[in-house]
């Protein structure tokens, strides 16, 4: 993903674990993604994590992300 030319869009916010699973699903669809974790401390291993993808990939990933969100609220 060329971040200089692609606007990144947040497509998911959840735990680190579920965000990593979504990242793997996106990778299988050949959609690069970036994770941004918001851990409160080194002890907290399950903080919130956002998944970002390039704006031009949103339409391609839309149905898979919607299904993932339904299974992982």
PQR file with spaces between the fields and no chain letter, atoms N, CA, C, O and H, PARSE charges and radii, in Angstrom:
ATOM       1  N    UNK     1       0.866   -1.166    0.000 -0.4000 1.5000
ATOM       2  CA   UNK     1       0.000    0.000    0.000 -0.0000 2.0000
ATOM       3  C    UNK     1       0.911    1.227    0.000  0.5500 1.7000
ATOM       4  O    UNK     1       1.778    1.370    0.862 -0.5500 1.4000
ATOM       5  N    UNK     2       0.708    2.084   -0.950 -0.4000 1.5000
ATOM       6  CA   UNK     2       1.496    3.301   -1.031 -0.0000 2.0000
ATOM       7  C    UNK     2       0.758    4.403   -0.278  0.5500 1.7000
ATOM       8  O    UNK     2      -0.148    5.036   -0.821 -0.5500 1.4000
ATOM       9  H    UNK     2       0.003    1.967   -1.651  0.4000 1.0000
ATOM      10  N    UNK     3       1.149    4.625    0.967 -0.4000 1.5000
ATOM      11  CA   UNK     3       0.430    5.552    1.836 -0.0000 2.0000
ATOM      12  C    UNK     3       0.530    7.003    1.370  0.5500 1.7000
ATOM      13  O    UNK     3      -0.269    7.840    1.789 -0.5500 1.4000
ATOM      14  H    UNK     3       1.884    4.111    1.407  0.4000 1.0000
ATOM      15  N    UNK     4       1.505    7.312    0.505 -0.4000 1.5000
ATOM      16  CA   UNK     4       1.615    8.674   -0.005 -0.0000 2.0000
ATOM      17  C    UNK     4       0.469    9.007   -0.956  0.5500 1.7000
ATOM      18  O    UNK     4       0.099   10.172   -1.102 -0.5500 1.4000
ATOM      19  H    UNK     4       2.154    6.632    0.164  0.4000 1.0000
ATOM      20  N    UNK     5      -0.090    7.990   -1.599 -0.4000 1.5000
ATOM      21  CA   UNK     5      -1.115    8.223   -2.604 -0.0000 2.0000
ATOM      22  C    UNK     5      -2.497    7.729   -2.177  0.5500 1.7000
ATOM      23  O    UNK     5      -3.491    8.092   -2.806 -0.5500 1.4000
ATOM      24  H    UNK     5       0.211    7.044   -1.480  0.4000 1.0000
ATOM      25  N    UNK     6      -2.584    6.930   -1.149 -0.4000 1.5000
ATOM      26  CA   UNK     6      -3.849    6.342   -0.724 -0.0000 2.0000
ATOM      27  C    UNK     6      -4.328    6.980    0.570  0.5500 1.7000
ATOM      28  O    UNK     6      -3.570    7.106    1.532 -0.5500 1.4000
ATOM      29  H    UNK     6      -1.777    6.635   -0.638  0.4000 1.0000
ATOM      30  N    UNK     7      -5.589    7.379    0.582 -0.4000 1.5000
ATOM      31  CA   UNK     7      -6.188    7.836    1.827 -0.0000 2.0000
ATOM      32  C    UNK     7      -6.612    6.599    2.605  0.5500 1.7000
ATOM      33  O    UNK     7      -7.302    5.733    2.068 -0.5500 1.4000
ATOM      34  H    UNK     7      -6.204    7.276   -0.200  0.4000 1.0000
ATOM      35  N    UNK     8      -6.205    6.512    3.852 -0.4000 1.5000
ATOM      36  CA   UNK     8      -6.579    5.372    4.676 -0.0000 2.0000
ATOM      37  C    UNK     8      -7.905    5.641    5.361  0.5500 1.7000
ATOM      38  O    UNK     8      -8.176    6.753    5.814 -0.5500 1.4000
ATOM      39  H    UNK     8      -5.644    7.216    4.288  0.4000 1.0000
ATOM      40  N    UNK     9      -8.728    4.597    5.428 -0.4000 1.5000
ATOM      41  CA   UNK     9     -10.056    4.684    6.006 -0.0000 2.0000
ATOM      42  C    UNK     9     -10.160    3.644    7.113  0.5500 1.7000
ATOM      43  O    UNK     9      -9.785    2.488    6.915 -0.5500 1.4000
ATOM      44  H    UNK     9      -8.507    3.693    5.059  0.4000 1.0000
ATOM      45  N    UNK    10     -10.665    4.043    8.272 -0.4000 1.5000
ATOM      46  CA   UNK    10     -10.895    3.105    9.358 -0.0000 2.0000
ATOM      47  C    UNK    10     -12.133    2.277    9.028  0.5500 1.7000
ATOM      48  O    UNK    10     -13.204    2.825    8.768 -0.5500 1.4000
ATOM      49  H    UNK    10     -10.970    4.982    8.432  0.4000 1.0000
ATOM      50  N    UNK    11     -11.978    0.946    9.042 -0.4000 1.5000
ATOM      51  CA   UNK    11     -13.095    0.065    8.699 -0.0000 2.0000
ATOM      52  C    UNK    11     -13.538   -0.816    9.855  0.5500 1.7000
ATOM      53  O    UNK    11     -14.563   -1.491    9.763 -0.5500 1.4000
ATOM      54  H    UNK    11     -11.108    0.501    9.254  0.4000 1.0000
ATOM      55  N    UNK    12     -12.769   -0.815   10.951 -0.4000 1.5000
ATOM      56  CA   UNK    12     -13.125   -1.671   12.083 -0.0000 2.0000
ATOM      57  C    UNK    12     -12.450   -1.170   13.351  0.5500 1.7000
ATOM      58  O    UNK    12     -11.309   -0.709   13.323 -0.5500 1.4000
ATOM      59  H    UNK    12     -11.936   -0.266   11.026  0.4000 1.0000
ATOM      60  N    UNK    13     -13.169   -1.265   14.460 -0.4000 1.5000
ATOM      61  CA   UNK    13     -12.619   -0.983   15.782 -0.0000 2.0000
ATOM      62  C    UNK    13     -13.051   -2.112   16.691  0.5500 1.7000
ATOM      63  O    UNK    13     -14.246   -2.368   16.842 -0.5500 1.4000
ATOM      64  H    UNK    13     -14.096   -1.639   14.483  0.4000 1.0000
ATOM      65  N    UNK    14     -12.096   -2.789   17.295 -0.4000 1.5000
ATOM      66  CA   UNK    14     -12.389   -3.905   18.192 -0.0000 2.0000
ATOM      67  C    UNK    14     -11.160   -4.252   19.001  0.5500 1.7000
ATOM      68  O    UNK    14     -10.245   -3.440   19.143 -0.5500 1.4000
ATOM      69  H    UNK    14     -11.125   -2.582   17.173  0.4000 1.0000
ATOM      70  N    UNK    15     -11.142   -5.456   19.528 -0.4000 1.5000
ATOM      71  CA   UNK    15      -9.980   -5.886   20.305 -0.0000 2.0000
ATOM      72  C    UNK    15      -8.803   -6.157   19.374  0.5500 1.7000
ATOM      73  O    UNK    15      -8.983   -6.338   18.170 -0.5500 1.4000
ATOM      74  H    UNK    15     -11.885   -6.116   19.413  0.4000 1.0000
ATOM      75  N    UNK    16      -7.611   -6.182   19.934 -0.4000 1.5000
ATOM      76  CA   UNK    16      -6.416   -6.507   19.154 -0.0000 2.0000
ATOM      77  C    UNK    16      -6.592   -7.843   18.430  0.5500 1.7000
ATOM      78  O    UNK    16      -6.214   -7.985   17.267 -0.5500 1.4000
ATOM      79  H    UNK    16      -7.465   -6.035   20.912  0.4000 1.0000
ATOM      80  N    UNK    17      -7.164   -8.809   19.126 -0.4000 1.5000
ATOM      81  CA   UNK    17      -7.306  -10.162   18.576 -0.0000 2.0000
ATOM      82  C    UNK    17      -8.221  -10.162   17.354  0.5500 1.7000
ATOM      83  O    UNK    17      -7.856  -10.699   16.308 -0.5500 1.4000
ATOM      84  H    UNK    17      -7.471   -8.693   20.071  0.4000 1.0000
ATOM      85  N    UNK    18      -9.413   -9.561   17.479 -0.4000 1.5000
ATOM      86  CA   UNK    18     -10.331   -9.577   16.342 -0.0000 2.0000
ATOM      87  C    UNK    18      -9.810   -8.720   15.194  0.5500 1.7000
ATOM      88  O    UNK    18     -10.024   -9.054   14.029 -0.5500 1.4000
ATOM      89  H    UNK    18      -9.710   -9.125   18.329  0.4000 1.0000
ATOM      90  N    UNK    19      -9.136   -7.635   15.502 -0.4000 1.5000
ATOM      91  CA   UNK    19      -8.554   -6.793   14.456 -0.0000 2.0000
ATOM      92  C    UNK    19      -7.495   -7.563   13.666  0.5500 1.7000
ATOM      93  O    UNK    19      -7.406   -7.421   12.446 -0.5500 1.4000
ATOM      94  H    UNK    19      -8.962   -7.364   16.449  0.4000 1.0000
ATOM      95  N    UNK    20      -6.704   -8.367   14.348 -0.4000 1.5000
ATOM      96  CA   UNK    20      -5.679   -9.171   13.664 -0.0000 2.0000
ATOM      97  C    UNK    20      -6.318  -10.233   12.779  0.5500 1.7000
ATOM      98  O    UNK    20      -5.807  -10.534   11.700 -0.5500 1.4000
ATOM      99  H    UNK    20      -6.776   -8.482   15.339  0.4000 1.0000
ATOM     100  N    UNK    21      -7.430  -10.799   13.228 -0.4000 1.5000
ATOM     101  CA   UNK    21      -8.156  -11.779   12.414 -0.0000 2.0000
ATOM     102  C    UNK    21      -8.675  -11.107   11.146  0.5500 1.7000
ATOM     103  O    UNK    21      -8.538  -11.653   10.051 -0.5500 1.4000
ATOM     104  H    UNK    21      -7.846  -10.554   14.104  0.4000 1.0000
ATOM     105  N    UNK    22      -9.270   -9.927   11.293 -0.4000 1.5000
ATOM     106  CA   UNK    22      -9.767   -9.199   10.127 -0.0000 2.0000
ATOM     107  C    UNK    22      -8.620   -8.865    9.179  0.5500 1.7000
ATOM     108  O    UNK    22      -8.772   -8.975    7.963 -0.5500 1.4000
ATOM     109  H    UNK    22      -9.382   -9.484   12.182  0.4000 1.0000
ATOM     110  N    UNK    23      -7.491   -8.465    9.715 -0.4000 1.5000
ATOM     111  CA   UNK    23      -6.316   -8.161    8.889 -0.0000 2.0000
ATOM     112  C    UNK    23      -5.933   -9.377    8.043  0.5500 1.7000
ATOM     113  O    UNK    23      -5.590   -9.236    6.870 -0.5500 1.4000
ATOM     114  H    UNK    23      -7.367   -8.376   10.704  0.4000 1.0000
ATOM     115  N    UNK    24      -5.992  -10.565    8.635 -0.4000 1.5000
ATOM     116  CA   UNK    24      -5.682  -11.798    7.902 -0.0000 2.0000
ATOM     117  C    UNK    24      -6.696  -12.039    6.787  0.5500 1.7000
ATOM     118  O    UNK    24      -6.312  -12.388    5.671 -0.5500 1.4000
ATOM     119  H    UNK    24      -6.271  -10.680    9.589  0.4000 1.0000
ATOM     120  N    UNK    25      -7.993  -11.855    7.075 -0.4000 1.5000
ATOM     121  CA   UNK    25      -9.034  -12.018    6.057 -0.0000 2.0000
ATOM     122  C    UNK    25      -8.805  -11.048    4.902  0.5500 1.7000
ATOM     123  O    UNK    25      -8.907  -11.429    3.736 -0.5500 1.4000
ATOM     124  H    UNK    25      -8.305  -11.571    7.981  0.4000 1.0000
ATOM     125  N    UNK    26      -8.497   -9.800    5.228 -0.4000 1.5000
ATOM     126  CA   UNK    26      -8.232   -8.809    4.194 -0.0000 2.0000
ATOM     127  C    UNK    26      -7.020   -9.204    3.357  0.5500 1.7000
ATOM     128  O    UNK    26      -7.025   -9.053    2.135 -0.5500 1.4000
ATOM     129  H    UNK    26      -8.414   -9.491    6.175  0.4000 1.0000
ATOM     130  N    UNK    27      -6.001   -9.702    4.009 -0.4000 1.5000
ATOM     131  CA   UNK    27      -4.797  -10.141    3.313 -0.0000 2.0000
ATOM     132  C    UNK    27      -5.110  -11.264    2.321  0.5500 1.7000
ATOM     133  O    UNK    27      -4.569  -11.292    1.216 -0.5500 1.4000
ATOM     134  H    UNK    27      -5.997   -9.825    5.002  0.4000 1.0000
ATOM     135  N    UNK    28      -5.989  -12.188    2.724 -0.4000 1.5000
ATOM     136  CA   UNK    28      -6.399  -13.276    1.836 -0.0000 2.0000
ATOM     137  C    UNK    28      -7.114  -12.739    0.596  0.5500 1.7000
ATOM     138  O    UNK    28      -7.083  -13.371   -0.460 -0.5500 1.4000
ATOM     139  H    UNK    28      -6.429  -12.165    3.622  0.4000 1.0000
ATOM     140  N    UNK    29      -7.753  -11.580    0.720 -0.4000 1.5000
ATOM     141  CA   UNK    29      -8.429  -10.928   -0.415 -0.0000 2.0000
ATOM     142  C    UNK    29      -7.476   -9.990   -1.153  0.5500 1.7000
ATOM     143  O    UNK    29      -7.891   -9.254   -2.048 -0.5500 1.4000
ATOM     144  H    UNK    29      -7.777  -11.067    1.578  0.4000 1.0000
ATOM     145  N    UNK    30      -6.202  -10.020   -0.776 -0.4000 1.5000
ATOM     146  CA   UNK    30      -5.161   -9.171   -1.343 -0.0000 2.0000
ATOM     147  C    UNK    30      -5.452   -7.682   -1.136  0.5500 1.7000
ATOM     148  O    UNK    30      -5.223   -6.849   -2.013 -0.5500 1.4000
ATOM     149  H    UNK    30      -5.864  -10.617   -0.049  0.4000 1.0000
ATOM     150  N    UNK    31      -5.974   -7.383    0.077 -0.4000 1.5000
ATOM     151  CA   UNK    31      -6.224   -6.006    0.477 -0.0000 2.0000
ATOM     152  C    UNK    31      -5.287   -5.683    1.637  0.5500 1.7000
ATOM     153  O    UNK    31      -5.482   -6.193    2.740 -0.5500 1.4000
ATOM     154  H    UNK    31      -6.160   -8.060    0.789  0.4000 1.0000
ATOM     155  N    UNK    32      -4.281   -4.851    1.413 -0.4000 1.5000
ATOM     156  CA   UNK    32      -3.370   -4.476    2.492 -0.0000 2.0000
ATOM     157  C    UNK    32      -4.112   -3.672    3.563  0.5500 1.7000
ATOM     158  O    UNK    32      -5.034   -2.913    3.265 -0.5500 1.4000
ATOM     159  H    UNK    32      -4.123   -4.436    0.517  0.4000 1.0000
ATOM     160  N    UNK    33      -3.693   -3.854    4.800 -0.4000 1.5000
ATOM     161  CA   UNK    33      -4.313   -3.114    5.897 -0.0000 2.0000
ATOM     162  C    UNK    33      -3.260   -2.719    6.918  0.5500 1.7000
ATOM     163  O    UNK    33      -2.153   -3.257    6.949 -0.5500 1.4000
ATOM     164  H    UNK    33      -2.943   -4.471    5.042  0.4000 1.0000
ATOM     165  N    UNK    34      -3.645   -1.752    7.759 -0.4000 1.5000
ATOM     166  CA   UNK    34      -2.762   -1.244    8.809 -0.0000 2.0000
ATOM     167  C    UNK    34      -3.543   -1.300   10.117  0.5500 1.7000
ATOM     168  O    UNK    34      -4.721   -0.945   10.156 -0.5500 1.4000
ATOM     169  H    UNK    34      -4.544   -1.314    7.735  0.4000 1.0000
ATOM     170  N    UNK    35      -2.888   -1.743   11.184 -0.4000 1.5000
ATOM     171  CA   UNK    35      -3.504   -1.781   12.511 -0.0000 2.0000
ATOM     172  C    UNK    35      -2.958   -0.648   13.357  0.5500 1.7000
ATOM     173  O    UNK    35      -1.767   -0.342   13.315 -0.5500 1.4000
ATOM     174  H    UNK    35      -1.931   -2.031   11.152  0.4000 1.0000
ATOM     175  N    UNK    36      -3.843   -0.029   14.127 -0.4000 1.5000
ATOM     176  CA   UNK    36      -3.423    0.993   15.096 -0.0000 2.0000
ATOM     177  C    UNK    36      -3.999    0.589   16.444  0.5500 1.7000
ATOM     178  O    UNK    36      -5.214    0.610   16.643 -0.5500 1.4000
ATOM     179  H    UNK    36      -4.811   -0.278   14.162  0.4000 1.0000
ATOM     180  N    UNK    37      -3.123    0.225   17.360 -0.4000 1.5000
ATOM     181  CA   UNK    37      -3.542   -0.269   18.665 -0.0000 2.0000
ATOM     182  C    UNK    37      -3.533    0.845   19.702  0.5500 1.7000
ATOM     183  O    UNK    37      -2.663    1.715   19.694 -0.5500 1.4000
ATOM     184  H    UNK    37      -2.137    0.208   17.198  0.4000 1.0000
ATOM     185  N    UNK    38      -4.518    0.803   20.594 -0.4000 1.5000
ATOM     186  CA   UNK    38      -4.655    1.792   21.663 -0.0000 2.0000
ATOM     187  C    UNK    38      -4.579    1.106   23.027  0.5500 1.7000
ATOM     188  O    UNK    38      -5.552    1.124   23.780 -0.5500 1.4000
ATOM     189  H    UNK    38      -5.226    0.096   20.601  0.4000 1.0000
ATOM     190  N    UNK    39      -3.464    0.518   23.342 -0.4000 1.5000
ATOM     191  CA   UNK    39      -3.304   -0.149   24.641 -0.0000 2.0000
ATOM     192  C    UNK    39      -3.069    0.874   25.725  0.5500 1.7000
ATOM     193  O    UNK    39      -2.349    1.854   25.530 -0.5500 1.4000
ATOM     194  H    UNK    39      -2.674    0.503   22.730  0.4000 1.0000
ATOM     195  N    UNK    40      -3.685    0.637   26.875 -0.4000 1.5000
ATOM     196  CA   UNK    40      -3.525    1.541   28.010 -0.0000 2.0000
ATOM     197  C    UNK    40      -2.245    1.282   28.792  0.5500 1.7000
ATOM     198  O    UNK    40      -1.726    2.185   29.449 -0.5500 1.4000
ATOM     199  H    UNK    40      -4.269   -0.159   27.033  0.4000 1.0000
ATOM     200  N    UNK    41      -1.733    0.061   28.728 -0.4000 1.5000
ATOM     201  CA   UNK    41      -0.506   -0.272   29.452 -0.0000 2.0000
ATOM     202  C    UNK    41       0.087   -1.534   28.854  0.5500 1.7000
ATOM     203  O    UNK    41      -0.538   -2.186   28.018 -0.5500 1.4000
ATOM     204  H    UNK    41      -2.154   -0.672   28.195  0.4000 1.0000
ATOM     205  N    UNK    42       1.282   -1.875   29.280 -0.4000 1.5000
ATOM     206  CA   UNK    42       1.908   -3.102   28.788 -0.0000 2.0000
ATOM     207  C    UNK    42       1.230   -4.340   29.362  0.5500 1.7000
ATOM     208  O    UNK    42       1.403   -5.439   28.834 -0.5500 1.4000
ATOM     209  H    UNK    42       1.790   -1.345   29.960  0.4000 1.0000
ATOM     210  N    UNK    43       0.471   -4.180   30.424 -0.4000 1.5000
ATOM     211  CA   UNK    43      -0.241   -5.308   31.032 -0.0000 2.0000
ATOM     212  C    UNK    43      -1.516   -5.624   30.257  0.5500 1.7000
ATOM     213  O    UNK    43      -1.891   -6.790   30.130 -0.5500 1.4000
ATOM     214  H    UNK    43       0.331   -3.287   30.853  0.4000 1.0000
ATOM     215  N    UNK    44      -2.183   -4.601   29.740 -0.4000 1.5000
ATOM     216  CA   UNK    44      -3.433   -4.756   29.001 -0.0000 2.0000
ATOM     217  C    UNK    44      -3.136   -5.274   27.601  0.5500 1.7000
ATOM     218  O    UNK    44      -2.662   -4.524   26.748 -0.5500 1.4000
ATOM     219  H    UNK    44      -1.879   -3.654   29.842  0.4000 1.0000
ATOM     220  N    UNK    45      -3.408   -6.533   27.364 -0.4000 1.5000
ATOM     221  CA   UNK    45      -3.122   -7.162   26.073 -0.0000 2.0000
ATOM     222  C    UNK    45      -4.329   -7.174   25.138  0.5500 1.7000
ATOM     223  O    UNK    45      -4.228   -7.675   24.018 -0.5500 1.4000
ATOM     224  H    UNK    45      -3.792   -7.143   28.058  0.4000 1.0000
ATOM     225  N    UNK    46      -5.448   -6.644   25.567 -0.4000 1.5000
ATOM     226  CA   UNK    46      -6.652   -6.697   24.735 -0.0000 2.0000
ATOM     227  C    UNK    46      -7.259   -5.308   24.540  0.5500 1.7000
ATOM     228  O    UNK    46      -8.477   -5.148   24.607 -0.5500 1.4000
ATOM     229  H    UNK    46      -5.529   -6.237   26.476  0.4000 1.0000
ATOM     230  N    UNK    47      -6.434   -4.330   24.304 -0.4000 1.5000
ATOM     231  CA   UNK    47      -6.931   -2.970   24.101 -0.0000 2.0000
ATOM     232  C    UNK    47      -7.637   -2.821   22.764  0.5500 1.7000
ATOM     233  O    UNK    47      -7.654   -3.747   21.952 -0.5500 1.4000
ATOM     234  H    UNK    47      -5.444   -4.460   24.250  0.4000 1.0000
ATOM     235  N    UNK    48      -8.215   -1.660   22.544 -0.4000 1.5000
ATOM     236  CA   UNK    48      -8.874   -1.382   21.280 -0.0000 2.0000
ATOM     237  C    UNK    48      -7.855   -1.273   20.155  0.5500 1.7000
ATOM     238  O    UNK    48      -6.727   -0.819   20.350 -0.5500 1.4000
ATOM     239  H    UNK    48      -8.202   -0.908   23.203  0.4000 1.0000
ATOM     240  N    UNK    49      -8.278   -1.698   18.986 -0.4000 1.5000
ATOM     241  CA   UNK    49      -7.409   -1.667   17.820 -0.0000 2.0000
ATOM     242  C    UNK    49      -8.258   -1.328   16.603  0.5500 1.7000
ATOM     243  O    UNK    49      -9.341   -1.885   16.421 -0.5500 1.4000
ATOM     244  H    UNK    49      -9.193   -2.067   18.827  0.4000 1.0000
ATOM     245  N    UNK    50      -7.765   -0.413   15.768 -0.4000 1.5000
ATOM     246  CA   UNK    50      -8.462   -0.028   14.546 -0.0000 2.0000
ATOM     247  C    UNK    50      -7.771   -0.651   13.343  0.5500 1.7000
ATOM     248  O    UNK    50      -6.549   -0.791   13.308 -0.5500 1.4000
ATOM     249  H    UNK    50      -6.886    0.040   15.916  0.4000 1.0000
ATOM     250  N    UNK    51      -8.585   -1.021   12.356 -0.4000 1.5000
ATOM     251  CA   UNK    51      -8.074   -1.538   11.089 -0.0000 2.0000
ATOM     252  C    UNK    51      -8.333   -0.484   10.021  0.5500 1.7000
ATOM     253  O    UNK    51      -9.454    0.001    9.867 -0.5500 1.4000
ATOM     254  H    UNK    51      -9.578   -0.907   12.384  0.4000 1.0000
ATOM     255  N    UNK    52      -7.293   -0.141    9.294 -0.4000 1.5000
ATOM     256  CA   UNK    52      -7.380    0.842    8.208 -0.0000 2.0000
ATOM     257  C    UNK    52      -7.040    0.164    6.887  0.5500 1.7000
ATOM     258  O    UNK    52      -6.145   -0.678    6.823 -0.5500 1.4000
ATOM     259  H    UNK    52      -6.382   -0.535    9.418  0.4000 1.0000
ATOM     260  N    UNK    53      -7.767    0.543    5.828 -0.4000 1.5000
ATOM     261  CA   UNK    53      -7.438    0.110    4.481 -0.0000 2.0000
ATOM     262  C    UNK    53      -7.468    1.328    3.562  0.5500 1.7000
ATOM     263  O    UNK    53      -8.000    2.379    3.920 -0.5500 1.4000
ATOM     264  H    UNK    53      -8.494    1.228    5.880  0.4000 1.0000
ATOM     265  N    UNK    54      -6.892    1.170    2.380 -0.4000 1.5000
ATOM     266  CA   UNK    54      -6.903    2.264    1.406 -0.0000 2.0000
ATOM     267  C    UNK    54      -8.332    2.527    0.956  0.5500 1.7000
ATOM     268  O    UNK    54      -9.133    1.608    0.786 -0.5500 1.4000
ATOM     269  H    UNK    54      -6.460    0.316    2.090  0.4000 1.0000
ATOM     270  N    UNK    55      -8.626    3.794    0.769 -0.4000 1.5000
ATOM     271  CA   UNK    55      -9.968    4.209    0.372 -0.0000 2.0000
ATOM     272  C    UNK    55     -10.443    3.481   -0.884  0.5500 1.7000
ATOM     273  O    UNK    55     -11.618    3.129   -0.989 -0.5500 1.4000
ATOM     274  H    UNK    55      -7.976    4.541    0.907  0.4000 1.0000
ATOM     275  N    UNK    56      -9.538    3.255   -1.834 -0.4000 1.5000
ATOM     276  CA   UNK    56      -9.940    2.597   -3.087 -0.0000 2.0000
ATOM     277  C    UNK    56     -10.250    1.110   -2.903  0.5500 1.7000
ATOM     278  O    UNK    56     -10.803    0.493   -3.814 -0.5500 1.4000
ATOM     279  H    UNK    56      -8.584    3.541   -1.748  0.4000 1.0000
ATOM     280  N    UNK    57      -9.911    0.512   -1.752 -0.4000 1.5000
ATOM     281  CA   UNK    57     -10.213   -0.896   -1.482 -0.0000 2.0000
ATOM     282  C    UNK    57     -11.503   -1.093   -0.694  0.5500 1.7000
ATOM     283  O    UNK    57     -11.945   -2.227   -0.513 -0.5500 1.4000
ATOM     284  H    UNK    57      -9.462    1.013   -1.012  0.4000 1.0000
ATOM     285  N    UNK    58     -12.108   -0.016   -0.226 -0.4000 1.5000
ATOM     286  CA   UNK    58     -13.293   -0.122    0.640 -0.0000 2.0000
ATOM     287  C    UNK    58     -14.424   -0.870   -0.060  0.5500 1.7000
ATOM     288  O    UNK    58     -15.023   -1.769    0.531 -0.5500 1.4000
ATOM     289  H    UNK    58     -11.749    0.906   -0.373  0.4000 1.0000
ATOM     290  N    UNK    59     -14.722   -0.520   -1.290 -0.4000 1.5000
ATOM     291  CA   UNK    59     -15.825   -1.161   -2.009 -0.0000 2.0000
ATOM     292  C    UNK    59     -15.570   -2.664   -2.180  0.5500 1.7000
ATOM     293  O    UNK    59     -16.481   -3.476   -2.023 -0.5500 1.4000
ATOM     294  H    UNK    59     -14.235    0.210   -1.770  0.4000 1.0000
ATOM     295  N    UNK    60     -14.340   -3.017   -2.498 -0.4000 1.5000
ATOM     296  CA   UNK    60     -13.964   -4.423   -2.684 -0.0000 2.0000
ATOM     297  C    UNK    60     -14.151   -5.220   -1.390  0.5500 1.7000
ATOM     298  O    UNK    60     -14.544   -6.385   -1.432 -0.5500 1.4000
ATOM     299  H    UNK    60     -13.600   -2.357   -2.626  0.4000 1.0000
ATOM     300  N    UNK    61     -13.874   -4.600   -0.252 -0.4000 1.5000
ATOM     301  CA   UNK    61     -13.906   -5.294    1.040 -0.0000 2.0000
ATOM     302  C    UNK    61     -15.233   -5.152    1.779  0.5500 1.7000
ATOM     303  O    UNK    61     -15.441   -5.804    2.802 -0.5500 1.4000
ATOM     304  H    UNK    61     -13.555   -3.653   -0.218  0.4000 1.0000
ATOM     305  N    UNK    62     -16.122   -4.316    1.280 -0.4000 1.5000
ATOM     306  CA   UNK    62     -17.337   -3.927    1.998 -0.0000 2.0000
ATOM     307  C    UNK    62     -18.168   -5.105    2.524  0.5500 1.7000
ATOM     308  O    UNK    62     -18.497   -5.132    3.710 -0.5500 1.4000
ATOM     309  H    UNK    62     -15.953   -3.786    0.449  0.4000 1.0000
ATOM     310  N    UNK    63     -18.508   -6.062    1.684 -0.4000 1.5000
ATOM     311  CA   UNK    63     -19.381   -7.163    2.123 -0.0000 2.0000
ATOM     312  C    UNK    63     -18.679   -8.074    3.128  0.5500 1.7000
ATOM     313  O    UNK    63     -19.305   -8.541    4.079 -0.5500 1.4000
ATOM     314  H    UNK    63     -18.241   -6.039    0.721  0.4000 1.0000
ATOM     315  N    UNK    64     -17.390   -8.331    2.927 -0.4000 1.5000
ATOM     316  CA   UNK    64     -16.648   -9.180    3.859 -0.0000 2.0000
ATOM     317  C    UNK    64     -16.528   -8.508    5.220  0.5500 1.7000
ATOM     318  O    UNK    64     -16.657   -9.168    6.251 -0.5500 1.4000
ATOM     319  H    UNK    64     -16.881   -7.952    2.155  0.4000 1.0000
ATOM     320  N    UNK    65     -16.283   -7.201    5.231 -0.4000 1.5000
ATOM     321  CA   UNK    65     -16.169   -6.468    6.497 -0.0000 2.0000
ATOM     322  C    UNK    65     -17.515   -6.448    7.214  0.5500 1.7000
ATOM     323  O    UNK    65     -17.565   -6.614    8.433 -0.5500 1.4000
ATOM     324  H    UNK    65     -16.179   -6.665    4.394  0.4000 1.0000
ATOM     325  N    UNK    66     -18.600   -6.249    6.479 -0.4000 1.5000
ATOM     326  CA   UNK    66     -19.936   -6.235    7.086 -0.0000 2.0000
ATOM     327  C    UNK    66     -20.247   -7.586    7.730  0.5500 1.7000
ATOM     328  O    UNK    66     -20.780   -7.637    8.839 -0.5500 1.4000
ATOM     329  H    UNK    66     -18.560   -6.114    5.489  0.4000 1.0000
ATOM     330  N    UNK    67     -19.920   -8.667    7.047 -0.4000 1.5000
ATOM     331  CA   UNK    67     -20.132  -10.011    7.594 -0.0000 2.0000
ATOM     332  C    UNK    67     -19.266  -10.226    8.838  0.5500 1.7000
ATOM     333  O    UNK    67     -19.726  -10.797    9.827 -0.5500 1.4000
ATOM     334  H    UNK    67     -19.487   -8.625    6.147  0.4000 1.0000
ATOM     335  N    UNK    68     -18.018   -9.768    8.785 -0.4000 1.5000
ATOM     336  CA   UNK    68     -17.114   -9.906    9.923 -0.0000 2.0000
ATOM     337  C    UNK    68     -17.635   -9.147   11.122  0.5500 1.7000
ATOM     338  O    UNK    68     -17.600   -9.659   12.241 -0.5500 1.4000
ATOM     339  H    UNK    68     -17.644   -9.304    7.982  0.4000 1.0000
ATOM     340  N    UNK    69     -18.122   -7.921   10.909 -0.4000 1.5000
ATOM     341  CA   UNK    69     -18.649   -7.103   12.002 -0.0000 2.0000
ATOM     342  C    UNK    69     -19.887   -7.743   12.619  0.5500 1.7000
ATOM     343  O    UNK    69     -20.096   -7.654   13.829 -0.5500 1.4000
ATOM     344  H    UNK    69     -18.151   -7.505   10.000  0.4000 1.0000
ATOM     345  N    UNK    70     -20.701   -8.382   11.798 -0.4000 1.5000
ATOM     346  CA   UNK    70     -21.898   -9.037   12.308 -0.0000 2.0000
ATOM     347  C    UNK    70     -21.536  -10.215   13.213  0.5500 1.7000
ATOM     348  O    UNK    70     -22.205  -10.455   14.218 -0.5500 1.4000
ATOM     349  H    UNK    70     -20.531   -8.454   10.815  0.4000 1.0000
ATOM     350  N    UNK    71     -20.490  -10.941   12.861 -0.4000 1.5000
ATOM     351  CA   UNK    71     -20.050  -12.094   13.652 -0.0000 2.0000
ATOM     352  C    UNK    71     -19.198  -11.689   14.851  0.5500 1.7000
ATOM     353  O    UNK    71     -19.072  -12.446   15.814 -0.5500 1.4000
ATOM     354  H    UNK    71     -19.946  -10.746   12.045  0.4000 1.0000
ATOM     355  N    UNK    72     -18.613  -10.490   14.790 -0.4000 1.5000
ATOM     356  CA   UNK    72     -17.701  -10.009   15.834 -0.0000 2.0000
ATOM     357  C    UNK    72     -18.090   -8.595   16.255  0.5500 1.7000
ATOM     358  O    UNK    72     -17.372   -7.639   15.964 -0.5500 1.4000
ATOM     359  H    UNK    72     -18.716   -9.874   14.008  0.4000 1.0000
ATOM     360  N    UNK    73     -19.227   -8.460   16.941 -0.4000 1.5000
ATOM     361  CA   UNK    73     -19.707   -7.116   17.315 -0.0000 2.0000
ATOM     362  C    UNK    73     -18.801   -6.400   18.312  0.5500 1.7000
ATOM     363  O    UNK    73     -19.089   -5.269   18.705 -0.5500 1.4000
ATOM     364  H    UNK    73     -19.811   -9.237   17.178  0.4000 1.0000
